[in-house]
């Protein structure tokens, strides 16, 4: 089981270069959702990835509480619920520097162990299973 960090949903601060607690918190408004669970392996992989691409990234989804994960149609065993996954947008600025296959290759070389491209959506799911 990977090491995890647990933060309050109201906590602020940087997890690593280019990644904040705020970016990784669950996007829901449920009162019961108060924690943010984040794998240290995920943070390490993201930091390596971010430094390799040299551009800021937008995280569209990080940690998800079980109810929010269900609301968005996530898998019952989604790694978002354990803080081991993030969805990263393939922005226009990134597309000016990298092709999507290059972007995915860099993510793989950075320590993400599973990467999924979303069909028709400019983002990838990256996790550390």
C-alpha positions in Angstrom: 0.0 0.0 0.0 1.5 3.3 -1.0 2.2 6.0 1.5 -0.6 8.6 1.7 -1.0 12.1 3.0 -4.3 13.3 4.5 -5.3 16.9 4.5 -8.4 18.8 5.5 -10.4 20.0 2.5 -9.8 23.6 3.8 -6.0 23.2 3.9 -3.8 25.3 1.6 -0.3 24.8 0.4 1.9 23.2 -2.2 2.3 19.4 -2.5 5.2 19.8 -4.9 6.4 22.0 -7.7 3.3 23.1 -9.6 0.7 21.2 -7.6 -1.4 22.4 -4.7 -3.7 20.8 -2.2 -6.5 22.9 -3.6 -6.1 21.4 -7.1 -6.3 17.9 -5.7 -9.3 18.2 -3.4 -12.6 16.7 -4.2 -14.8 19.0 -6.3 -18.0 18.1 -4.4 -19.9 20.2 -1.9 -21.0 17.4 0.4 -20.7 18.5 4.0 -19.4 15.0 4.9 -16.5 15.3 2.5 -13.8 17.0 4.6 -10.5 15.2 3.8 -8.2 15.1 0.9 -6.3 11.8 0.5 -3.2 12.0 -1.7 -0.6 9.3 -2.5 3.0 10.4 -2.1 3.8 8.2 -5.2 1.3 10.2 -7.2 2.9 13.5 -6.1 6.4 12.2 -6.9 5.3 11.1 -10.4 3.5 14.4 -11.1 6.5 16.5 -9.9 8.8 14.6 -12.3 6.2 14.9 -15.1 5.7 18.6 -14.5 9.4 19.3 -14.6 9.9 17.3 -17.8 7.2 19.1 -19.7 8.2 22.5 -18.4 4.6 23.9 -18.6 1.8 24.4 -16.0 -0.9 21.8 -16.1 -4.6 21.8 -15.1 -5.8 19.0 -13.0 -9.4 18.4 -13.8 -9.9 15.8 -11.1 -7.8 14.6 -8.2 -9.1 13.0 -5.1 -12.8 12.1 -5.1 -14.9 11.1 -2.1 -16.9 7.9 -2.8 -20.2 9.9 -3.3 -18.7 12.3 -5.8 -17.0 9.5 -7.6 -20.4 7.8 -8.0 -22.0 11.1 -9.1 -19.5 11.5 -11.9 -19.8 7.9 -13.1 -16.4 6.8 -11.8 -15.5 3.1 -11.3 -16.4 1.6 -8.0 -12.7 0.8 -7.6 -11.5 4.2 -8.9 -8.0 5.2 -7.9 -9.3 8.8 -7.4 -10.9 7.5 -4.2 -7.6 6.4 -2.8 -5.7 9.5 -3.8 -3.7 7.6 -6.4 -5.1 9.2 -9.6 -5.5 12.5 -11.4 -6.9 13.7 -14.7 -4.6 16.1 -16.5 -5.8 18.4 -19.3 -4.0 18.3 -22.6 -4.2 22.1 -23.0 -3.7 24.1 -26.2 -0.4 25.5 -24.7 0.8 21.9 -24.1 -0.4 20.8 -27.6 1.9 23.5 -29.1 4.9 21.8 -27.6 3.9 18.1 -27.5 1.7 15.6 -29.4 -0.7 13.6 -27.2 1.4 10.4 -27.7 4.5 12.4 -26.5 2.6 13.8 -23.5 1.5 10.2 -22.6 5.1 8.9 -23.0 6.5 11.5 -20.7 3.8 10.7 -18.1 4.8 7.0 -18.3 8.5 7.8 -18.0 7.7 10.0 -14.9 6.3 7.2 -12.8 2.6 7.0 -13.6 1.9 3.3 -13.9 -1.4 3.5 -15.7 -2.4 6.1 -18.3 -5.7 6.3 -20.1 -6.6 8.8 -22.9 -10.2 9.9 -22.9 -11.7 9.6 -26.3 -12.8 13.0 -27.7 -11.6 14.8 -24.6 -8.3 16.5 -24.4 -7.2 15.0 -21.1 -5.5 11.9 -19.7 -6.2 9.8 -16.6 -2.9 9.1 -14.8 -2.4 6.9 -11.7 0.1 5.0 -9.7 -1.6 1.6 -9.2 
